[in-house]
Structures are given as structure tokens and as C-alpha cells.
Amino acid sequence: MDQIQFVTWFTEMWLKSGGLISQATAAKMLDKTQGRISQMVKEKKLKLYQYENMLYVSFIEVRKIAMQDNLKKALKELEVAGALLPEGFGLDFEEENKKILNFSVNPPEIIPEQTKE
């Protein structure tokens, strides 16, 4: 019975959150320590999803932070190089995140290759 409850919970939270990943995975994606990820949860920068002793955070939230961090670094490098960009250039990830969420909820059908007889 416990397995069914976990699978049901995990599926519901996966769909609600845009995917669940471990804090260790989030740390790797953001190039931060697991302690920093815990701190980000406490600061409410990331929402925690917990089932018994298993802790998860939202993939889509972590991805958004990672993309913003990477873009900020790239924009800073361009600024140092003297590039002029319009204000707010590239800082809107909502449309991209919607595409990913839609993909996770409605993945494309995978059609197996036909084997030659």
C-alpha cells in the first residue's frame, strides 16, 4: 500500500511542480552546495516537496534560476566586452518554462522503429 501512496503522491507533485528533482541534483544544476539549496528552501526561493524522509524541489524552478544565473553571467561578460543590449534583454523565461511544462504533462508519442523481417 505504501508504494501505491508514494507513486500517487509523486505523480501528483510531479505534475503540480513541473518535475521533481533531489536537492543534490538541484545543487549540481545551480553549481551550489546542498546546504545552499536547503537555505534557498528556507528563504522560499525554492519550494520543498517532501514525502517521509525524501526531499525534492521543482525542476522547473531550478531550471529557471539556472537559466537566469547563466544569462546574467553572459550579459555581464558582454557588458565587459562593450556590447550594447536593450534593457531587459533575454530575462523572460516564462514562455520557455511553459513549453517544458507542457512537454512533461503531454510528452510526444514515441513510435517504435519498424523492424525489418
All heavy atoms as an XYZ file, in Angstrom:
949
protein
N       0.823     -1.200      0.000
C       0.000      0.000      0.000
C       0.862      1.256      0.000
O       0.545      2.228     -0.648
C      -0.923     -0.051      1.219
C      -1.921      1.061      1.257
S      -3.105      0.920     -0.082
C      -4.351      2.004      0.458
N       1.992      1.248      0.727
C       2.865      2.410      0.808
C       3.410      2.787     -0.573
O       3.521      3.964     -0.884
C       4.005      2.137      1.783
C       4.817      3.393      2.055
O       4.210      4.463      2.210
O       6.049      3.293      2.100
N       3.747      1.806     -1.390
C       4.277      2.079     -2.722
C       3.234      2.796     -3.570
O       3.541      3.764     -4.260
C       4.712      0.785     -3.422
C       5.279      1.078     -4.795
C       5.004      0.005     -5.816
O       4.238     -0.912     -5.561
N       5.593      0.144     -6.972
N       1.985      2.353     -3.501
C       0.913      2.986     -4.273
C       0.735      4.437     -3.823
O       0.588      5.336     -4.652
C      -0.403      2.188     -4.141
C      -0.237      0.823     -4.815
C      -1.571      2.955     -4.736
C      -1.385     -0.145     -4.569
N       0.772      4.670     -2.517
C       0.645      6.035     -1.997
C       1.785      6.921     -2.494
O       1.563      8.063     -2.890
C       0.616      6.033     -0.469
C      -0.662      5.474      0.102
C      -0.598      5.347      1.617
O       0.468      5.286      2.202
N      -1.767      5.303      2.237
N       3.004      6.381     -2.454
C       4.151      7.164     -2.912
C       4.038      7.474     -4.398
O       4.238      8.616     -4.820
C       5.475      6.445     -2.627
C       6.650      7.176     -3.228
C       7.062      8.392     -2.707
C       7.315      6.648     -4.317
C       8.136      9.085     -3.266
C       8.389      7.337     -4.889
C       8.799      8.551     -4.362
N       3.722      6.488     -5.204
C       3.610      6.703     -6.652
C       2.523      7.736     -6.951
O       2.704      8.628     -7.784
C       3.343      5.374     -7.399
C       2.985      5.622     -8.850
C       4.560      4.459     -7.294
N       1.403      7.639     -6.252
C       0.321      8.610     -6.440
C       0.778     10.009     -6.041
O       0.599     10.973     -6.794
C      -0.918      8.201     -5.611
O      -1.338      6.905     -6.028
C      -2.049      9.189     -5.780
N       1.394     10.125     -4.861
C       1.891     11.425     -4.406
C       2.923     11.978     -5.373
O       2.855     13.144     -5.770
C       2.517     11.284     -3.002
C       3.155     12.564     -2.539
C       2.541     13.592     -1.892
C       4.527     12.952     -2.712
N       3.447     14.596     -1.653
C       4.674     14.230     -2.151
C       5.643     12.341     -3.296
C       5.892     14.913     -2.147
C       6.845     13.025     -3.290
C       6.961     14.292     -2.718
N       3.884     11.148     -5.767
C       4.966     11.602     -6.637
C       4.413     12.091     -7.970
O       4.828     13.132     -8.482
C       5.989     10.480     -6.853
C       7.266     10.962     -7.475
C       8.281     11.468     -6.687
C       7.448     10.920     -8.849
C       9.459     11.922     -7.263
C       8.626     11.377     -9.423
C       9.635     11.880     -8.622
N       3.466     11.352     -8.524
C       2.868     11.738     -9.805
C       2.135     13.074     -9.687
O       2.310     13.960    -10.532
C       1.899     10.650    -10.307
O       2.630      9.418    -10.415
C       1.300     11.013    -11.649
N       1.343     13.216     -8.637
C       0.608     14.467     -8.437
C       1.561     15.647     -8.258
O       1.375     16.713     -8.853
C      -0.321     14.352     -7.228
C      -1.515     13.470     -7.469
C      -2.345     13.232     -6.209
O      -2.049     13.823     -5.143
O      -3.303     12.440     -6.289
N       2.593     15.469     -7.447
C       3.543     16.546     -7.199
C       4.391     16.839     -8.436
O       4.742     17.981     -8.706
C       4.456     16.219     -6.012
C       3.740     16.153     -4.671
S       2.828     17.647     -4.228
C       1.145     17.106     -4.509
N       4.726     15.801     -9.199
C       5.485     15.978    -10.437
C       4.723     16.897    -11.385
O       5.290     17.850    -11.928
C       5.723     14.614    -11.103
C       6.477     14.704    -12.389
C       5.963     14.976    -13.629
C       7.879     14.545    -12.574
N       6.968     14.986    -14.562
C       8.154     14.720    -13.940
C       8.923     14.250    -11.707
C       9.440     14.635    -14.461
C      10.196     14.163    -12.237
C      10.443     14.345    -13.599
N       3.437     16.622    -11.552
C       2.622     17.420    -12.462
C       2.409     18.828    -11.917
O       2.448     19.802    -12.677
C       1.280     16.725    -12.713
C       1.380     15.382    -13.441
C       0.026     14.689    -13.479
C       1.949     15.548    -14.843
N       2.211     18.943    -10.622
C       1.982     20.243     -9.992
C       3.225     21.123    -10.048
O       3.132     22.333    -10.266
C       1.557     20.031     -8.537
C       1.355     21.303     -7.751
C       0.974     20.980     -6.312
C       0.818     22.250     -5.495
N       0.480     21.952     -4.113
N       4.390     20.520     -9.859
C       5.630     21.283     -9.697
C       6.412     21.493    -10.991
O       7.331     22.301    -11.023
C       6.549     20.566     -8.712
O       7.014     19.350     -9.281
N       6.088     20.756    -12.032
C       6.901     20.842    -13.244
C       8.100     19.918    -13.181
O       9.136     20.163    -13.787
N       7.953     18.835    -12.431
C       9.026     17.854    -12.286
C       9.684     17.972    -10.926
O       9.805     19.072    -10.381
N      10.079     16.850    -10.361
C      10.746     16.832     -9.059
C      12.170     16.324     -9.220
O      12.413     15.361     -9.955
C      10.006     15.915     -8.084
C       8.603     16.334     -7.681
C       7.964     15.261     -6.802
C       8.618     17.669     -6.956
N      13.081     16.985     -8.546
C      14.477     16.537     -8.538
C      14.984     16.593     -7.098
O      14.435     17.310     -6.261
C      15.376     17.390     -9.460
C      15.318     18.869     -9.069
C      14.992     17.180    -10.922
C      16.273     19.750     -9.855
N      16.019     15.840     -6.832
C      16.612     15.848     -5.491
C      17.354     17.165     -5.268
O      17.708     17.877     -6.216
C      17.588     14.681     -5.341
O      18.724     14.893     -6.167
N      17.598     17.461     -4.009
C      18.366     18.660     -3.688
C      19.797     18.540     -4.217
O      20.396     19.543     -4.608
C      18.350     18.916     -2.190
C      16.981     19.352     -1.700
C      16.954     19.650     -0.220
O      17.501     18.896      0.588
N      16.325     20.739      0.145
N      20.327     17.329     -4.255
C      21.674     17.119     -4.793
C      21.701     17.463     -6.287
O      22.648     18.093     -6.770
C      22.119     15.680     -4.572
N      20.671     17.068     -7.007
C      20.590     17.396     -8.438
C      20.451     18.897     -8.628
O      21.096     19.489     -9.506
C      19.415     16.648     -9.098
O      19.623     15.240     -8.927
C      19.304     16.971    -10.568
N      19.619     19.528     -7.800
C      19.455     20.985     -7.876
C      20.795     21.684     -7.621
O      21.148     22.642     -8.319
C      18.411     21.448     -6.868
N      21.531     21.188     -6.634
C      22.835     21.774     -6.322
C      23.770     21.676     -7.525
O      24.468     22.638     -7.863
C      23.446     21.080     -5.101
N      23.769     20.551     -8.182
C      24.620     20.360     -9.360
C      24.195     21.304    -10.486
O      25.039     21.926    -11.138
C      24.532     18.894     -9.811
C      25.424     18.540    -10.954
C      26.866     18.484    -10.512
C      27.733     17.914    -11.606
N      29.147     18.045    -11.293
N      22.872     21.402    -10.711
C      22.370     22.267    -11.782
C      22.709     23.738    -11.536
O      22.935     24.487    -12.488
C      20.846     22.116    -11.919
C      20.405     20.821    -12.553
S      18.604     20.674    -12.630
C      18.188     21.955    -13.835
N      22.743     24.145    -10.268
C      22.975     25.549     -9.936
C      24.415     25.846     -9.525
O      24.744     26.985     -9.196
C      22.021     25.978     -8.808
C      20.535     25.932     -9.159
C      19.681     26.266     -7.938
C      20.216     26.872    -10.314
N      25.254     24.804     -9.530
C      26.645     24.942     -9.111
C      26.731     25.538     -7.708
O      27.437     26.511     -7.455
C      27.443     25.786    -10.114
C      28.940     25.676     -9.894
O      29.395     24.630     -9.365
O      29.666     26.627    -10.235
N      25.929     24.958     -6.813
C      25.880     25.387     -5.419
C      26.000     24.152     -4.533
O      25.918     23.033     -5.013
C      24.560     26.106     -5.130
C      24.318     27.298     -6.074
C      23.354     28.270     -5.524
C      23.073     29.433     -6.452
N      24.173     30.251     -6.846
N      26.166     24.361     -3.252
C      26.222     23.233     -2.327
C      24.800     22.800     -1.957
O      23.844     23.574     -2.118
C      26.959     23.612     -1.025
O      26.198     24.614     -0.341
C      28.368     24.111     -1.318
N      24.676     21.585     -1.438
C      23.372     21.131     -0.971
C      22.899     21.981      0.201
O      21.699     22.228      0.352
C      23.423     19.648     -0.596
C      23.556     18.750     -1.811
C      23.494     17.283     -1.457
O      22.607     16.862     -0.734
N      24.434     16.503     -1.975
N      23.842     22.457      0.998
C      23.495     23.356      2.095
C      22.872     24.649      1.584
O      21.924     25.174      2.178
N      23.411     25.164      0.476
C      22.855     26.384     -0.114
C      21.451     26.123     -0.648
O      20.570     26.983     -0.524
C      23.763     26.922     -1.228
C      23.208     28.143     -1.938
C      23.048     29.349     -1.003
N      22.440     30.448     -1.713
C      21.344     31.099     -1.312
N      20.767     30.791     -0.160
N      20.847     32.073     -2.024
N      21.204     24.933     -1.199
C      19.866     24.602     -1.687
C      18.893     24.570     -0.510
O      17.787     25.120     -0.593
C      19.860     23.255     -2.439
C      20.780     23.319     -3.666
C      18.445     22.860     -2.840
C      20.449     24.390     -4.680
N      19.309     23.982      0.610
C      18.468     23.976      1.820
C      18.175     25.400      2.277
O      17.053     25.722      2.675
C      19.154     23.214      2.956
O      19.267     21.851      2.619
N      19.178     26.256      2.202
C      18.999     27.656      2.581
C      18.004     28.338      1.625
O      17.148     29.114      2.058
C      20.341     28.380      2.559
C      20.280     29.812      3.047
C      21.664     30.469      3.014
O      22.648     29.893      2.550
N      21.726     31.693      3.518
N      18.100     28.050      0.332
C      17.177     28.629     -0.647
C      15.741     28.183     -0.365
O      14.799     28.945     -0.575
C      17.604     28.254     -2.073
C      18.894     28.926     -2.504
S      19.497     28.345     -4.108
C      18.360     29.212     -5.201
N      15.584     26.958      0.131
C      14.248     26.472      0.521
C      13.756     27.290      1.712
O      12.614     27.773      1.715
C      14.273     24.961      0.843
C      12.988     24.522      1.524
C      14.511     24.152     -0.441
N      14.620     27.481      2.708
C      14.239     28.262      3.890
C      13.906     29.705      3.525
O      13.023     30.325      4.120
C      15.359     28.233      4.931
C      15.500     26.898      5.628
C      16.660     26.889      6.593
C      16.863     25.480      7.117
N      18.157     25.291      7.755
N      14.619     30.245      2.530
C      14.379     31.617      2.063
C      13.168     31.704      1.131
O      12.856     32.773      0.641
C      15.619     32.131      1.322
C      16.837     32.301      2.195
C      18.109     32.545      1.390
O      18.097     32.399      0.147
O      19.130     32.891      2.009
N      12.551     30.551      0.876
C      11.384     30.444     -0.013
C      11.709     30.801     -1.466
O      10.848     31.222     -2.225
C      10.212     31.261      0.514
C       9.751     30.801      1.894
C       8.407     31.351      2.256
C       7.989     31.031      3.661
N       7.916     29.706      4.083
N      12.972     30.613     -1.851
C      13.364     30.782     -3.249
C      13.058     29.506     -4.031
O      12.929     29.538     -5.246
C      14.854     31.121     -3.357
C      15.171     32.496     -2.798
C      16.631     32.823     -2.929
C      16.888     34.217     -2.367
N      18.298     34.577     -2.427
N      12.971     28.385     -3.308
C      12.583     27.092     -3.876
C      11.547     26.467     -2.953
O      11.670     26.567     -1.731
C      13.789     26.146     -3.977
C      14.841     26.458     -5.018
C      16.052     25.550     -4.823
C      14.283     26.307     -6.421
N      10.555     25.832     -3.544
C       9.550     25.141     -2.741
C      10.005     23.703     -2.494
O      10.490     23.038     -3.399
C       8.200     25.147     -3.462
C       7.125     24.499     -2.622
C       5.754     24.617     -3.226
C       4.792     23.901     -2.289
N       3.465     23.900     -2.742
N       9.830     23.253     -1.262
C      10.212     21.902     -0.884
C       9.013     20.973     -1.012
O       7.908     21.303     -0.586
C      10.714     21.879      0.563
C      11.212     20.528      1.074
C      12.509     20.150      0.364
C      11.429     20.590      2.573
N       9.244     19.803     -1.598
C       8.243     18.739     -1.689
C       8.818     17.556     -0.919
O       9.901     17.080     -1.250
C       7.981     18.357     -3.155
C       7.395     19.493     -3.947
C       8.213     20.460     -4.530
C       6.018     19.616     -4.112
C       7.675     21.518     -5.249
C       5.473     20.661     -4.833
C       6.308     21.604     -5.387
O       5.759     22.651     -6.098
N       8.111     17.136      0.118
C       8.643     16.094      0.992
C       7.661     14.945      1.128
O       6.468     15.142      1.349
C       8.946     16.668      2.380
C       9.524     15.652      3.323
C      10.003     16.282      4.622
O       9.959     17.491      4.804
N      10.465     15.447      5.529
N       8.192     13.735      0.987
C       7.433     12.518      1.257
C       8.279     11.711      2.226
O       9.388     11.276      1.876
C       7.170     11.725     -0.025
C       6.256     10.541      0.197
C       4.880     10.686      0.053
C       6.760      9.302      0.562
C       4.025      9.614      0.258
C       5.918      8.228      0.774
C       4.550      8.384      0.620
O       3.701      7.319      0.828
N       7.775     11.576      3.438
C       8.523     10.933      4.517
C       9.889     11.609      4.629
O       9.949     12.810      4.812
C       8.589      9.414      4.300
C       7.212      8.762      4.390
C       7.218      7.270      4.100
O       8.273      6.702      3.776
O       6.130      6.668      4.219
N      10.980     10.878      4.464
C      12.304     11.495      4.592
C      12.918     11.870      3.244
O      14.085     12.230      3.180
C      13.252     10.565      5.362
C      13.510      9.272      4.605
O      12.763      8.910      3.706
N      14.557      8.576      4.976
N      12.151     11.784      2.168
C      12.646     12.121      0.829
C      12.293     13.566      0.503
O      11.136     13.963      0.594
C      12.061     11.174     -0.210
C      12.530      9.739     -0.027
S      11.712      8.586     -1.138
C      10.189      8.324     -0.244
N      13.312     14.337      0.130
C      13.142     15.760     -0.145
C      13.375     16.040     -1.623
O      14.360     15.575     -2.205
C      14.126     16.578      0.692
C      14.105     16.326      2.192
C      15.205     17.124      2.874
C      12.742     16.666      2.776
N      12.495     16.838     -2.199
C      12.584     17.200     -3.613
C      12.330     18.689     -3.770
O      11.710     19.318     -2.923
C      11.527     16.450     -4.434
C      11.592     14.955     -4.330
C      10.789     14.268     -3.428
C      12.457     14.221     -5.136
C      10.838     12.886     -3.326
C      12.512     12.838     -5.038
C      11.700     12.174     -4.132
O      11.751     10.815     -4.032
N      12.790     19.229     -4.886
C      12.455     20.590     -5.288
C      11.984     20.536     -6.739
O      12.150     19.528     -7.433
C      13.654     21.559     -5.132
C      13.993     21.783     -3.665
C      14.870     21.076     -5.894
N      11.404     21.622     -7.194
C      10.845     21.689     -8.535
C      11.930     21.838     -9.599
O      12.744     22.765     -9.540
C       9.881     22.872     -8.631
O       9.562     23.168     -9.970
N      11.922     20.943    -10.565
C      12.859     21.043    -11.691
C      12.683     22.368    -12.416
O      13.658     23.049    -12.739
C      12.643     19.876    -12.674
C      13.321     20.095    -13.993
C      14.683     19.950    -14.120
C      12.587     20.484    -15.104
C      15.318     20.182    -15.333
C      13.211     20.714    -16.322
C      14.578     20.566    -16.439
N      11.439     22.756    -12.674
C      11.187     23.959    -13.469
C      11.671     25.204    -12.728
O      12.194     26.134    -13.337
C       9.700     24.044    -13.895
C       9.538     24.845    -15.180
C       8.821     24.603    -12.836
C       9.861     24.087    -16.406
N      11.523     25.234    -11.393
C      12.027     26.369    -10.613
C      13.555     26.421    -10.667
O      14.143     27.491    -10.844
C      11.584     26.262     -9.155
C      10.133     26.556     -8.906
C       9.752     26.412     -7.428
O      10.638     26.262     -6.568
O       8.545     26.452     -7.145
N      14.186     25.267    -10.502
C      15.655     25.211    -10.532
C      16.163     25.588    -11.916
O      17.119     26.355    -12.053
C      16.157     23.810    -10.116
C      17.655     23.671    -10.347
C      15.811     23.544     -8.655
N      15.511     25.091    -12.937
C      15.915     25.408    -14.315
C      15.813     26.899    -14.574
O      16.692     27.496    -15.188
C      15.052     24.640    -15.310
C      15.449     24.881    -16.745
C      14.514     24.135    -17.699
N      14.883     24.392    -19.063
C      14.525     25.482    -19.745
N      13.807     26.420    -19.180
N      14.907     25.649    -20.998
N      14.748     27.515    -14.107
C      14.569     28.954    -14.301
C      15.701     29.728    -13.618
O      16.283     30.640    -14.215
C      13.217     29.395    -13.743
C      12.925     30.858    -13.951
C      11.532     31.213    -13.446
C      11.225     32.684    -13.656
N       9.880     33.037    -13.204
N      16.025     29.350    -12.383
C      17.118     30.012    -11.666
C      18.439     29.799    -12.402
O      19.224     30.734    -12.568
C      17.200     29.512    -10.213
C      15.965     29.972     -9.433
C      18.487     30.000     -9.535
C      15.803     29.304     -8.076
N      18.675     28.573    -12.863
C      19.915     28.265    -13.589
C      20.018     29.099    -14.861
O      21.084     29.662    -15.164
C      19.986     26.777    -13.915
N      18.928     29.183    -15.601
C      18.949     29.967    -16.846
C      19.172     31.446    -16.554
O      19.926     32.121    -17.259
C      17.658     29.744    -17.633
C      17.561     28.348    -18.230
S      16.049     28.118    -19.185
C      16.421     29.137    -20.619
N      18.525     31.957    -15.511
C      18.710     33.366    -15.149
C      20.154     33.627    -14.735
O      20.752     34.623    -15.154
C      17.755     33.758    -14.019
C      16.318     33.873    -14.479
C      15.342     34.054    -13.329
O      15.619     33.662    -12.192
N      14.195     34.631    -13.628
N      20.705     32.737    -13.924
C      22.096     32.889    -13.485
C      23.048     32.860    -14.680
O      23.957     33.690    -14.783
C      22.490     31.789    -12.494
C      21.850     31.957    -11.126
O      21.214     33.011    -10.874
O      21.964     31.014    -10.308
N      22.838     31.909    -15.578
C      23.707     31.795    -16.752
C      23.579     33.006    -17.665
O      24.576     33.498    -18.207
C      23.410     30.509    -17.523
C      23.869     29.283    -16.776
O      24.766     29.347    -15.939
N      23.244     28.157    -17.052
N      22.360     33.493    -17.834
C      22.153     34.663    -18.673
C      22.798     35.895    -18.048
O      23.444     36.686    -18.741
C      20.664     34.906    -18.913
C      20.338     36.090    -19.815
C      20.947     35.909    -21.206
C      18.849     36.289    -19.917
N      22.654     36.048    -16.733
C      23.279     37.192    -16.059
C      24.791     37.171    -16.248
O      25.408     38.205    -16.492
C      22.924     37.197    -14.573
C      21.510     37.635    -14.295
C      21.189     37.532    -12.805
C      19.712     37.786    -12.543
N      19.352     37.548    -11.131
N      25.385     35.962    -16.131
C      26.830     35.840    -16.335
C      27.203     36.212    -17.767
O      28.176     36.931    -18.001
C      27.296     34.415    -16.034
C      27.288     34.064    -14.571
C      27.654     32.597    -14.355
C      27.418     32.172    -12.920
N      27.579     30.722    -12.752
N      26.425     35.723    -18.729
C      26.706     36.015    -20.140
C      26.546     37.502    -20.433
O      27.373     38.100    -21.140
C      25.791     35.189    -21.041
N      25.491     38.109    -19.886
C      25.273     39.537    -20.110
C      26.390     40.367    -19.485
O      26.823     41.368    -20.062
C      23.914     39.969    -19.551
C      22.693     39.440    -20.301
C      21.408     39.819    -19.578
C      22.666     39.934    -21.739
N      26.866     39.936    -18.320
C      27.969     40.638    -17.668
C      29.228     40.562    -18.544
O      29.930     41.556    -18.710
C      28.237     40.038    -16.294
C      29.255     40.782    -15.487
C      28.735     40.927    -14.067
C      29.603     41.814    -13.254
N      28.966     43.080    -12.963
N      29.474     39.379    -19.115
C      30.631     39.225    -19.999
C      30.495     40.108    -21.237
O      31.467     40.705    -21.695
C      30.797     37.760    -20.400
C      31.285     36.885    -19.262
C      31.357     35.407    -19.631
O      31.318     35.080    -20.830
O      31.456     34.587    -18.703
N      29.273     40.188    -21.786
C      29.048     41.050    -22.950
C      29.241     42.521    -22.582
O      29.795     43.297    -23.363
C      27.638     40.830    -23.512
C      27.417     39.517    -24.254
C      25.943     39.322    -24.572
C      28.242     39.482    -25.536
N      28.793     42.887    -21.390
C      28.945     44.268    -20.926
C      30.428     44.614    -20.793
O      30.870     45.686    -21.223
C      28.244     44.423    -19.579
C      28.267     45.835    -19.030
C      27.594     45.918    -17.672
O      26.547     45.286    -17.473
O      28.147     46.624    -16.806
N      31.182     43.691    -20.212
C      32.625     43.893    -20.063
C      33.278     44.037    -21.437
O      34.190     44.833    -21.630
C      33.265     42.728    -19.262
C      34.783     42.752    -19.339
C      32.804     42.775    -17.816
N      32.748     43.289    -22.421
C      33.293     43.343    -23.779
C      32.819     44.583    -24.542
O      33.243     44.821    -25.663
C      32.909     42.078    -24.545
N      31.892     45.349    -23.933
C      31.444     46.587    -24.562
C      30.207     46.458    -25.434
O      29.872     47.376    -26.172
N      29.498     45.329    -25.364
C      28.292     45.145    -26.177
C      27.143     45.967    -25.603
O      27.003     46.100    -24.393
C      27.909     43.672    -26.220
N      26.326     46.527    -26.492
C      25.141     47.277    -26.076
C      23.910     46.437    -26.377
O      23.654     46.078    -27.514
C      25.060     48.611    -26.822
C      26.191     49.588    -26.558
C      26.043     50.823    -27.447
C      26.197     50.011    -25.096
N      23.137     46.110    -25.322
C      21.930     45.297    -25.478
C      20.741     46.069    -24.933
O      20.881     46.859    -24.001
C      22.076     43.977    -24.713
C      23.210     43.068    -25.177
C      23.377     41.910    -24.214
C      22.940     42.563    -26.577
N      19.547     45.827    -25.499
C      18.360     46.510    -24.969
C      18.123     46.124    -23.509
O      18.430     45.004    -23.093
C      17.213     45.985    -25.839
C      17.834     45.235    -26.948
C      19.249     44.942    -26.592
N      17.566     47.047    -22.738
C      17.287     46.776    -21.327
C      16.335     45.586    -21.191
O      15.364     45.464    -21.934
C      16.655     48.003    -20.665
C      16.535     47.871    -19.179
C      16.051     49.156    -18.531
O      16.441     50.240    -18.984
O      15.280     49.037    -17.581
N      16.614     44.682    -20.265
C      15.765     43.514    -20.031
C      15.962     42.404    -21.043
O      15.236     41.414    -21.033
N      16.940     42.530    -21.912
C      17.175     41.548    -22.965
C      17.325     40.140    -22.400
O      18.141     39.888    -21.539
C      18.441     41.917    -23.740
C      18.838     40.900    -24.777
C      18.203     40.869    -26.001
C      19.839     39.974    -24.521
C      18.564     39.951    -26.955
C      20.201     39.046    -25.468
C      19.565     39.035    -26.687
N      16.477     39.215    -22.853
C      16.601     37.799    -22.539
C      16.258     37.371    -21.132
O      16.589     36.261    -20.752
N      15.589     38.196    -20.343
C      15.323     37.824    -18.958
C      13.954     37.183    -18.736
O      13.575     36.941    -17.607
C      15.479     39.049    -18.042
C      16.908     39.579    -17.928
C      16.930     40.837    -17.066
C      17.853     38.541    -17.351
N      13.190     36.903    -19.783
C      11.858     36.310    -19.614
C      11.897     34.842    -20.012
O      12.007     34.508    -21.185
C      10.831     37.060    -20.462
C       9.425     36.528    -20.257
O       9.199     35.775    -19.296
O       8.556     36.879    -21.063
N      11.766     33.971    -19.011
C      11.821     32.535    -19.259
C      10.452     31.880    -19.177
O      10.334     30.674    -19.312
C      12.745     31.856    -18.246
C      14.156     32.332    -18.349
C      14.678     33.182    -17.395
C      14.947     31.961    -19.414
C      15.974     33.637    -17.495
C      16.248     32.415    -19.520
C      16.762     33.259    -18.559
N       9.413     32.668    -18.941
C       8.092     32.078    -18.719
C       7.624     31.260    -19.916
O       7.090     30.168    -19.759
C       7.069     33.158    -18.372
C       7.335     33.847    -17.046
C       7.532     32.882    -15.894
O       6.747     31.926    -15.740
O       8.499     33.075    -15.132
N       7.799     31.769    -21.116
C       7.342     31.051    -22.308
C       8.095     29.728    -22.469
O       7.515     28.699    -22.766
C       7.534     31.944    -23.537
C       6.592     31.682    -24.674
C       5.119     31.636    -24.291
O       4.630     32.514    -23.547
O       4.447     30.686    -24.739
N       9.399     29.752    -22.245
C      10.213     28.533    -22.340
C       9.798     27.521    -21.280
O       9.681     26.330    -21.547
C      11.693     28.893    -22.180
C      12.634     27.750    -22.462
C      12.623     27.285    -23.909
O      12.290     28.065    -24.804
O      12.954     26.110    -24.128
N       9.541     27.983    -20.060
C       9.119     27.080    -18.992
C       7.754     26.479    -19.289
O       7.506     25.309    -18.981
C       9.101     27.803    -17.641
C      10.492     27.939    -17.061
O      11.398     27.209    -17.432
N      10.676     28.876    -16.168
N       6.856     27.245    -19.903
C       5.548     26.710    -20.276
C       5.704     25.564    -21.277
O       5.014     24.567    -21.205
C       4.661     27.806    -20.869
C       4.112     28.750    -19.837
C       3.279     29.834    -20.494
C       2.898     30.894    -19.487
N       2.223     32.043    -20.110
N       6.634     25.717    -22.217
C       6.880     24.654    -23.197
C       7.354     23.382    -22.499
O       6.932     22.284    -22.819
C       7.926     25.097    -24.226
C       7.438     26.143    -25.183
C       8.565     26.542    -26.121
C       8.218     27.781    -26.914
N       9.363     28.264    -27.702
N       8.248     23.533    -21.525
C       8.770     22.372    -20.802
C       7.678     21.730    -19.975
O       7.543     20.510    -19.939
C       9.965     22.767    -19.939
C      11.134     23.087    -20.847
C      10.337     21.677    -18.950
C      12.322     23.616    -20.154
N       6.873     22.544    -19.290
C       5.767     22.002    -18.506
C       4.799     21.247    -19.394
O       4.346     20.163    -19.058
C       5.019     23.121    -17.783
C       5.600     23.545    -16.450
C       4.864     24.762    -15.927
C       5.562     22.430    -15.444
N       4.477     21.810    -20.541
C       3.561     21.148    -21.459
C       4.147     19.825    -21.927
O       3.450     18.827    -22.035
C       3.253     22.047    -22.655
C       2.191     21.444    -23.547
O       1.165     20.972    -23.075
N       2.443     21.453    -24.832
N       5.449     19.793    -22.169
C       6.105     18.571    -22.602
C       6.044     17.509    -21.510
O       5.791     16.349    -21.783
C       7.568     18.856    -22.962
C       8.304     17.638    -23.458
C       8.217     17.253    -24.775
C       9.077     16.879    -22.598
C       8.888     16.127    -25.236
C       9.752     15.758    -23.045
C       9.657     15.388    -24.367
N       6.233     17.912    -20.233
C       6.231     16.923    -19.154
C       4.825     16.394    -18.894
O       4.658     15.261    -18.479
C       6.830     17.500    -17.871
O       5.993     18.480    -17.319
N       3.804     17.218    -19.138
C       2.428     16.782    -18.927
C       1.904     16.026    -20.149
O       1.171     15.058    -20.029
C       1.521     18.001    -18.620
C       0.058     17.592    -18.553
C       1.947     18.654    -17.318
N       2.314     16.472    -21.332
C       1.854     15.862    -22.586
C       3.052     15.473    -23.450
O       3.306     16.107    -24.467
C       0.979     16.860    -23.372
C      -0.203     17.322    -22.574
O      -0.974     16.516    -22.099
N      -0.347     18.624    -22.422
N       3.819     14.470    -23.032
C       5.009     14.111    -23.827
C       4.605     13.611    -25.204
O       3.519     13.062    -25.388
C       5.659     12.992    -23.005
C       4.580     12.466    -22.143
C       3.609     13.580    -21.916
N       5.469     13.838    -26.191
C       5.140     13.366    -27.527
C       5.090     11.839    -27.551
O       5.793     11.176    -26.784
C       6.289     13.886    -28.389
C       7.403     14.144    -27.431
C       6.771     14.465    -26.112
N       4.264     11.325    -28.408
C       4.153      9.873    -28.527
C       5.416      9.330    -29.174
O       5.895      9.862    -30.175
C       2.939      9.512    -29.379
C       2.716      8.027    -29.495
C       1.486      7.679    -30.329
O       0.698      8.586    -30.638
O       1.344      6.515    -30.688
N       5.963      8.309    -28.587
C       7.162      7.686    -29.138
C       6.727      6.449    -29.901
O       6.116      5.539    -29.350
C       8.160      7.313    -28.026
C       8.594      8.588    -27.304
C       9.348      6.550    -28.593
C       9.442      8.353    -26.091
N       7.033      6.460    -31.180
C       6.646      5.343    -32.038
C       7.884      4.482    -32.262
O       8.892      4.966    -32.770
C       6.092      5.850    -33.383
C       4.887      6.762    -33.106
C       5.732      4.694    -34.300
C       4.393      7.521    -34.312
N       7.819      3.218    -31.854
C       8.986      2.360    -32.033
C       9.316      2.168    -33.515
O       8.409      2.192    -34.369
C       8.577      1.023    -31.386
C       7.167      1.146    -30.986
C       6.698      2.552    -31.266
N      10.597      2.024    -33.789
C      11.012      1.791    -35.169
C      10.463      0.454    -35.657
O      10.372     -0.514    -34.900
C      12.532      1.745    -35.270
C      13.176      3.101    -35.290
C      14.654      2.978    -35.592
O      15.043      2.180    -36.470
O      15.410      3.692    -34.908
N      10.115      0.425    -36.915
C       9.661     -0.824    -37.503
C      10.886     -1.710    -37.742
O      11.901     -1.244    -38.240
C       8.960     -0.556    -38.856
C       7.720      0.292    -38.720
C       6.602     -0.455    -38.026
O       6.509     -1.665    -38.100
N       5.761      0.264    -37.304
N      10.779     -2.939    -37.366
C      11.908     -3.849    -37.591
C      11.693     -4.575    -38.909
O      10.568     -4.888    -39.297
C      12.006     -4.892    -36.448
O      10.755     -5.551    -36.319
C      12.371     -4.206    -35.151
N      12.774     -4.763    -39.602
C      12.704     -5.469    -40.891
C      12.615     -6.969    -40.624
O      13.305     -7.502    -39.777
C      13.935     -5.169    -41.740
C      13.994     -3.732    -42.152
C      15.210     -3.478    -43.019
C      15.275     -1.999    -43.400
N      16.434     -1.707    -44.198
N      11.741     -7.603    -41.368
C      11.593     -9.056    -41.198
C      12.385     -9.804    -42.231
O      12.665     -9.420    -43.284
C      10.121     -9.420    -41.295
C       9.372     -8.859    -40.105
C       7.908     -9.277    -40.146
O       7.567    -10.336    -40.685
O       7.116     -8.516    -39.623
